[in-house]
Amino acid sequence: MKRFLVSTLGCKVNQAEAASLASHLEARGWRPCLEGQRAQVAVLLTCSVTGPAARQSRQMARRLAKEHPGVRVVATGCDLQADPASYVEQGCETLGRAHLAGLADLLDRDALPSEDILPPPDAGELCPGWWQPGAARSRGLLKVQDGCDAHCAYCIVPQVRGRPRSLPLAEAVDAWQGLGRAGAPEVVLSGIHLGRWGQDLEPRTALPQLITALLEAHPGPRLRLSSLESEELTDQVIALAQEESRLCRHFHLPLQSGSARVLKAMGRPYGPEDYAERVMAASQALSGLCLGADVLVGLPGEDEAAFQDTYDLIHSLPINYLHVFPYSPRPGTRAADMPGRPQGVEVKQRAAQLRQLGQAKRRSFLAAQQGQTLSVVVERSGLGRSANYCLVALDQKLTPGRVAQVEVVGLDETSEEPRPQGRVMQ
């Protein structure tokens, strides 16, 4: 019996692609490698979004080879696309993203292509991506979009993922229905640039039409959007969240900087005022809304005044949590050659300040949930994930995947992150 390992680093899109690959291999008679068993092949989906992610991907390649001697290690994904030579040096076989959609068939036929130069990442079919609920995950994942053409100065994603491409509406609906039939209580809709879904289709369409079609196609799962650019959180999307109780009141809106000058140098298509307007529009329209943001610290040109602009903007807005990333240069991007990069000590101090601000905002948001009734999906940990992104401790053990109504009766601050305490309502 042929056995496989699939390992992945990085975003939900990578996770969905890895899950689909595993499903396709199992459909061909392969079986996942369990502890103590020997695999014939180990596939690694790499990540290149930051310097540390690239290093971790290469470390994972070495670890797979060390822990599974004699096993074929096939490296693919974003960092492989950016720097295939690093993985060849590790003894890996390499597969460009153009062939990723057909990887299960290629492995089954032992027919990996030999390529001295990788083809463009968008030269092949759109790689499918879905994760059904099961032993490892109680919520579903559905990838409906790939690629990006924004070409922000700091970002290598357009080079390693290629142009924006959308899963056709009918195929997205079929996948959604399959997840619903599998019992997914929630599906996270993911994409590299999710807000661009439908812009490349004929006829051209847009994300609100996809959201409506999915919710109408199966009555079971609630729908969570993974990440949107602030300008893509349109009045129409906000109105859908008002009307559709199954569209989670949780939006993650990358900010990156609160400085108009730095945003312009990045090539971001908005200014601080534009971002604030979209945040306030959503917050005022949707009670209980949870808003998150990504922030990059230490970009070239970020002086103390620019950082203070970022801090002040976040402080002034109803943002409820932050993902703070120190900037790491990516070869082949414009920012890698831009002058004025802050020193490491400054960057660490600024990141620490923003993380403290984010923690304070998160605590305030969680404390405000006291007395509220939340619908939660029970995760494998035994905690419940609410539609507005609270992770709630429950007063009784419930089956993972179950949907429960809980009353928030307190806030436990003894753990690293404060956690709402929920009483399950019978």
C-alpha positions as CSV (number, residue, x, y, z in Angstrom):
1,M,0.0,0.0,0.0
2,K,1.4,3.4,-1.0
3,R,1.5,5.9,1.8
4,F,2.0,9.7,1.8
5,L,2.7,12.7,4.0
6,V,1.5,16.2,3.2
7,S,3.0,19.1,5.2
8,T,2.2,22.7,4.7
9,L,3.2,26.1,6.0
10,G,1.5,29.5,5.7
11,C,-2.0,30.7,4.8
12,K,-5.4,29.0,4.6
13,V,-5.1,28.7,0.9
14,N,-2.0,26.5,1.3
15,Q,-4.0,24.5,3.9
16,A,-6.9,24.0,1.6
17,E,-4.6,23.0,-1.3
18,A,-2.9,20.5,0.9
19,A,-6.2,19.0,2.1
20,S,-7.4,18.6,-1.5
21,L,-4.1,16.9,-2.5
22,A,-4.5,14.4,0.3
23,S,-8.1,13.8,-0.7
24,H,-7.1,13.2,-4.4
25,L,-4.3,10.8,-3.3
26,E,-6.7,8.8,-1.1
27,A,-9.1,8.6,-4.0
28,R,-6.3,6.9,-6.0
29,G,-5.7,4.3,-3.3
30,W,-3.0,6.0,-1.3
31,R,-3.2,6.2,2.5
32,P,-1.9,8.8,4.9
33,C,1.2,7.8,6.7
34,L,0.6,7.2,10.4
35,E,3.2,7.2,13.2
36,G,5.5,4.3,12.9
37,Q,4.7,3.7,9.2
38,R,6.9,4.3,6.2
39,A,5.8,6.7,3.5
40,Q,6.7,6.5,-0.2
41,V,6.5,10.3,-0.7
42,A,6.4,13.4,1.5
43,V,4.9,16.5,-0.1
44,L,5.8,20.0,1.3
45,L,3.7,23.0,0.3
46,T,6.1,25.9,1.1
47,C,5.4,29.5,2.0
48,S,7.3,32.6,0.9
49,V,5.2,35.5,2.2
50,T,7.9,36.6,4.7
51,G,11.6,35.9,5.2
52,P,11.0,33.8,8.3
53,A,8.3,31.8,6.5
54,A,10.8,31.0,3.7
55,R,13.4,29.9,6.2
56,Q,10.9,27.7,8.0
57,S,9.9,26.1,4.7
58,R,13.5,25.2,4.0
59,Q,14.0,23.9,7.6
60,M,10.9,21.7,7.1
61,A,12.3,20.3,3.9
62,R,15.5,19.3,5.8
63,R,13.5,17.9,8.7
64,L,11.3,15.7,6.4
65,A,14.4,14.3,4.8
66,K,16.1,13.7,8.2
67,E,13.0,12.1,9.9
68,H,12.1,10.0,6.9
69,P,15.3,8.8,5.3
70,G,15.0,7.3,1.9
71,V,11.5,8.9,1.3
72,R,11.0,11.1,-1.7
73,V,10.4,14.7,-0.6
74,V,8.6,16.7,-3.2
75,A,8.7,20.5,-2.6
76,T,6.1,22.7,-4.2
77,G,4.2,25.9,-3.4
78,C,5.3,29.5,-3.1
79,D,8.8,29.4,-1.8
80,L,9.7,26.7,-4.2
81,Q,8.5,28.9,-7.0
82,A,10.6,31.8,-5.6
83,D,13.8,29.8,-5.1
84,P,13.8,26.3,-6.4
85,A,17.6,25.9,-6.1
86,S,17.4,26.0,-2.3
87,Y,15.2,22.9,-2.4
88,V,17.3,21.1,-5.0
89,E,20.3,21.6,-2.6
90,Q,18.2,19.9,0.1
91,G,17.8,16.9,-2.1
92,C,14.1,17.6,-2.8
93,E,12.3,16.9,-6.0
94,T,10.6,20.1,-7.2
95,L,7.3,20.9,-8.7
96,G,6.2,24.3,-9.9
97,R,2.8,25.7,-9.1
98,A,1.7,25.3,-12.7
99,H,1.6,21.6,-12.2
100,L,0.2,21.6,-8.6
101,A,-3.4,20.9,-9.7
102,G,-2.3,17.6,-11.2
103,L,0.2,16.5,-8.5
104,A,-1.9,13.6,-7.2
105,D,-2.1,12.1,-10.7
106,L,1.6,12.8,-11.4
107,L,2.6,11.0,-8.2
108,D,0.3,8.1,-8.9
109,R,1.9,7.6,-12.3
110,D,5.4,8.4,-11.0
111,A,5.6,11.1,-13.7
112,L,6.9,14.3,-12.1
113,P,8.2,16.6,-14.8
114,S,11.8,17.4,-14.9
115,E,12.2,21.2,-15.2
116,D,15.4,23.3,-15.2
117,I,13.3,26.4,-15.3
118,L,9.9,26.5,-13.7
119,P,7.0,27.6,-15.8
120,P,4.9,30.7,-14.8
121,P,2.9,29.8,-11.6
122,D,-0.4,30.6,-13.4
123,A,0.4,28.5,-16.5
124,G,-1.6,25.5,-15.4
125,E,-5.1,24.8,-14.1
126,L,-6.4,26.5,-11.0
127,C,-5.4,24.3,-8.1
128,P,-8.4,23.1,-6.1
129,G,-8.6,23.7,-2.4
130,W,-11.1,22.4,0.2
131,W,-10.9,20.9,3.6
132,Q,-13.8,18.9,4.8
133,P,-14.5,18.7,8.6
134,G,-13.0,15.7,10.2
135,A,-10.5,14.5,12.8
136,A,-8.1,17.4,12.3
137,R,-10.6,20.3,11.8
138,S,-14.2,21.0,12.8
139,R,-14.8,23.8,10.3
140,G,-14.5,23.6,6.5
141,L,-12.2,25.5,4.2
142,L,-12.9,26.5,0.6
143,K,-10.5,28.1,-1.8
144,V,-12.3,30.1,-4.5
145,Q,-9.5,32.4,-5.8
146,D,-5.8,32.4,-6.5
147,G,-3.2,35.0,-7.5
148,C,-2.8,38.7,-7.2
149,D,-1.8,41.6,-9.5
150,A,-1.6,44.4,-6.9
151,H,2.2,44.3,-6.8
152,C,2.6,46.0,-3.4
153,A,6.2,47.0,-3.0
154,Y,6.9,44.6,-0.2
155,C,5.1,41.5,-1.5
156,I,6.4,38.6,-3.5
157,V,3.0,36.9,-3.9
158,P,2.3,38.1,-7.5
159,Q,5.6,36.5,-8.6
160,V,4.9,33.2,-7.0
161,R,1.1,32.9,-7.4
162,G,0.6,34.7,-10.7
163,R,-2.4,36.6,-12.0
164,P,-5.8,36.6,-10.2
165,R,-7.9,33.6,-11.2
166,S,-11.4,32.6,-9.9
167,L,-13.1,29.3,-9.3
168,P,-16.2,29.5,-11.5
169,L,-19.4,30.1,-9.7
170,A,-20.9,26.7,-10.5
171,E,-17.8,24.9,-9.2
172,A,-17.8,26.9,-6.1
173,V,-21.4,26.1,-5.4
174,D,-20.8,22.4,-6.0
175,A,-17.9,22.5,-3.5
176,W,-19.9,24.4,-1.0
177,Q,-22.7,21.9,-1.2
178,G,-20.3,19.0,-0.7
179,L,-19.0,20.6,2.4
180,G,-22.5,21.2,3.6
181,R,-23.4,17.5,3.0
182,A,-20.3,16.5,4.9
183,G,-21.7,18.4,7.9
184,A,-19.5,21.4,8.0
185,P,-21.0,23.8,10.5
186,E,-18.9,26.6,9.1
187,V,-16.9,27.2,5.9
188,V,-14.0,29.7,5.7
189,L,-13.9,31.2,2.2
190,S,-10.3,31.8,1.2
191,G,-8.3,33.3,-1.6
192,I,-5.0,35.0,-2.2
193,H,-7.0,38.2,-3.1
194,L,-10.5,37.1,-2.2
195,G,-12.1,40.4,-3.0
196,R,-11.0,40.0,-6.6
197,W,-13.1,36.9,-7.0
198,G,-15.1,36.9,-10.3
199,Q,-13.3,39.8,-11.9
200,D,-11.7,37.5,-14.4
201,L,-14.8,35.4,-15.2
202,E,-17.1,35.7,-18.2
203,P,-19.5,37.3,-17.5
204,R,-17.6,39.4,-15.0
205,T,-19.1,39.1,-11.5
206,A,-18.2,40.0,-7.9
207,L,-17.9,38.6,-4.4
208,P,-21.4,39.6,-3.2
209,Q,-22.9,37.4,-5.9
210,L,-20.8,34.5,-4.8
211,I,-21.7,34.9,-1.1
212,T,-25.4,35.0,-2.0
213,A,-25.2,32.0,-4.3
214,L,-23.4,29.9,-1.7
215,L,-25.8,30.7,1.2
216,E,-28.7,29.9,-1.0
217,A,-27.2,26.6,-2.3
218,H,-27.1,24.8,1.1
219,P,-28.8,25.8,4.4
220,G,-26.2,24.3,6.7
221,P,-22.9,26.0,7.0
222,R,-22.3,29.6,8.1
223,L,-19.8,31.5,6.0
224,R,-16.7,33.3,7.1
225,L,-14.6,35.5,4.8
226,S,-10.8,34.9,5.4
227,S,-9.5,38.4,4.5
228,L,-10.6,41.4,2.4
229,E,-8.9,44.6,1.4
230,S,-10.7,47.5,3.1
231,E,-12.0,48.9,-0.2
232,E,-13.5,45.5,-1.0
233,L,-15.6,45.7,2.2
234,T,-18.3,47.5,0.1
235,D,-21.7,48.7,1.2
236,Q,-23.1,45.7,-0.6
237,V,-21.0,43.2,1.5
238,I,-22.0,45.1,4.7
239,A,-25.6,44.9,3.7
240,L,-25.4,41.2,3.1
241,A,-23.9,40.8,6.6
242,Q,-26.9,42.7,8.0
243,E,-29.4,40.6,6.1
244,E,-27.7,37.1,6.2
245,S,-27.4,35.7,9.7
246,R,-25.0,33.0,8.4
247,L,-22.5,35.5,7.1
248,C,-20.1,35.8,10.0
249,R,-19.8,39.3,11.5
250,H,-16.0,39.1,11.4
251,F,-13.8,40.9,8.8
252,H,-10.0,40.9,8.6
253,L,-8.8,44.0,6.8
254,P,-5.1,44.4,6.2
255,L,-3.9,47.9,7.0
256,Q,-0.1,47.6,6.8
257,S,0.5,51.2,7.8
258,G,-1.4,54.2,9.0
259,S,1.0,56.7,7.3
260,A,-0.3,58.1,4.0
261,R,3.3,58.5,2.8
262,V,4.3,54.9,3.6
263,L,1.1,53.5,2.1
264,K,1.8,55.4,-1.2
265,A,5.4,54.1,-1.2
266,M,4.0,50.6,-0.7
267,G,1.7,50.9,-3.7
268,R,-1.4,50.4,-1.5
269,P,-4.6,51.7,-3.2
270,Y,-6.0,53.6,-0.2
271,G,-5.0,56.2,2.3
272,P,-5.6,56.2,6.1
273,E,-8.9,58.1,5.7
274,D,-10.2,55.6,3.2
275,Y,-9.4,52.7,5.5
276,A,-11.0,54.4,8.5
277,E,-14.1,55.2,6.5
278,R,-14.7,51.5,5.6
279,V,-14.0,50.4,9.2
280,M,-16.4,52.9,10.6
281,A,-19.1,52.1,8.0
282,A,-19.0,48.4,9.0
283,S,-18.7,49.0,12.7
284,Q,-21.7,51.3,12.7
285,A,-23.9,49.0,10.6
286,L,-23.1,45.7,12.4
287,S,-23.6,45.1,16.1
288,G,-21.1,42.7,17.6
289,L,-18.8,43.0,14.7
290,C,-15.2,41.8,15.1
291,L,-12.6,43.6,13.0
292,G,-9.0,42.5,12.6
293,A,-6.0,44.0,10.8
294,D,-2.5,43.2,9.6
295,V,0.2,45.7,10.2
296,L,3.8,45.7,8.8
297,V,6.4,47.4,11.0
298,G,9.8,48.6,9.8
299,L,9.1,49.2,6.2
300,P,11.8,51.3,4.4
301,G,10.8,54.9,4.9
302,E,8.9,54.3,8.1
303,D,10.3,56.9,10.5
304,E,9.0,57.7,14.0
305,A,6.4,60.0,12.7
306,A,5.0,57.4,10.3
307,F,4.9,54.8,13.0
308,Q,3.1,57.2,15.3
309,D,0.5,57.8,12.5
310,T,0.0,54.0,12.4
311,Y,-0.4,53.7,16.2
312,D,-2.7,56.7,16.4
313,L,-4.9,55.4,13.6
314,I,-5.3,52.0,15.1
315,H,-5.9,53.4,18.5
316,S,-8.7,55.6,17.1
317,L,-10.6,52.8,15.3
318,P,-12.8,49.9,16.5
319,I,-10.3,47.3,15.5
320,N,-10.4,44.3,17.8
321,Y,-7.2,42.4,17.2
322,L,-3.9,42.9,15.3
323,H,-1.5,40.6,13.4
324,V,1.8,42.5,13.7
325,F,4.6,41.5,11.3
326,P,8.2,43.0,11.3
327,Y,9.1,43.7,7.7
328,S,11.5,41.3,6.1
329,P,13.0,42.0,2.6
330,R,11.9,39.7,-0.2
331,P,14.4,39.5,-3.1
332,G,12.7,40.6,-6.3
333,T,10.4,43.1,-4.7
334,R,10.6,46.9,-5.0
335,A,10.9,47.4,-1.2
336,A,14.0,45.3,-1.0
337,D,15.9,48.1,-2.7
338,M,14.2,51.0,-1.0
339,P,16.3,53.2,1.4
340,G,15.5,54.2,4.9
341,R,14.8,50.8,6.5
342,P,14.6,51.2,10.3
343,Q,17.1,49.4,12.5
344,G,16.2,46.1,14.2
345,V,16.0,47.4,17.7
346,E,13.5,50.2,16.6
347,V,11.4,47.6,14.7
348,K,11.2,45.3,17.7
349,Q,10.2,48.2,20.0
350,R,7.5,49.4,17.5
351,A,6.2,45.8,17.0
352,A,6.0,45.4,20.8
353,Q,4.0,48.6,21.2
354,L,1.5,47.6,18.5
355,R,1.1,44.1,20.0
356,Q,0.4,45.6,23.4
357,L,-2.2,47.9,21.7
358,G,-3.7,44.9,20.0
359,Q,-3.9,42.9,23.2
360,A,-5.7,45.8,25.0
361,K,-8.2,46.1,22.2
362,R,-8.8,42.4,22.1
363,R,-9.4,42.3,25.8
364,S,-11.8,45.1,25.6
365,F,-13.7,43.4,22.9
366,L,-13.9,40.1,24.7
367,A,-15.0,41.8,27.9
368,A,-17.8,43.5,26.0
369,Q,-19.2,40.0,25.1
370,Q,-20.3,39.4,28.7
371,G,-24.1,38.9,28.9
372,Q,-24.3,38.2,25.1
373,T,-25.6,35.0,23.6
374,L,-23.3,33.7,21.0
375,S,-23.6,30.8,18.5
376,V,-20.4,28.8,18.6
377,V,-18.9,25.9,16.6
378,V,-17.1,23.5,19.0
379,E,-13.5,23.0,17.9
380,R,-11.2,20.0,18.5
381,S,-9.8,21.8,21.5
382,G,-13.3,21.7,23.2
383,L,-13.5,25.5,22.9
384,G,-16.3,27.2,20.9
385,R,-15.6,29.6,18.0
386,S,-18.3,32.3,17.7
387,A,-19.4,34.0,14.5
388,N,-17.6,37.1,15.7
389,Y,-14.4,35.3,16.2
390,C,-14.4,34.8,20.0
391,L,-12.9,31.5,21.3
392,V,-15.2,30.6,24.2
393,A,-14.5,28.2,27.1
394,L,-17.6,26.1,27.6
395,D,-19.0,24.8,30.9
396,Q,-19.5,21.3,29.5
397,K,-17.8,19.0,27.0
398,L,-19.5,19.0,23.6
399,T,-18.8,17.0,20.5
400,P,-16.5,18.8,18.0
401,G,-18.4,20.3,15.1
402,R,-21.5,20.8,17.1
403,V,-23.2,24.2,17.0
404,A,-24.2,25.5,20.4
405,Q,-25.8,28.6,21.8
406,V,-23.9,29.9,24.8
407,E,-24.3,32.8,27.2
408,V,-21.1,34.6,28.1
409,V,-21.0,34.8,31.8
410,G,-17.4,36.0,32.5
411,L,-13.9,36.5,31.3
412,D,-11.0,34.3,32.3
413,E,-7.8,36.3,32.3
414,T,-5.5,33.6,33.8
415,S,-4.4,32.3,30.3
416,E,-2.1,34.1,27.9
417,E,-5.1,35.5,26.0
418,P,-8.3,36.4,28.0
419,R,-11.1,33.9,27.2
420,P,-14.8,34.4,27.5
421,Q,-16.5,31.9,29.8
422,G,-19.7,30.4,28.2
423,R,-22.7,28.7,29.7
424,V,-24.2,26.3,27.3
425,M,-27.9,26.9,26.9
426,Q,-30.1,23.9,26.8
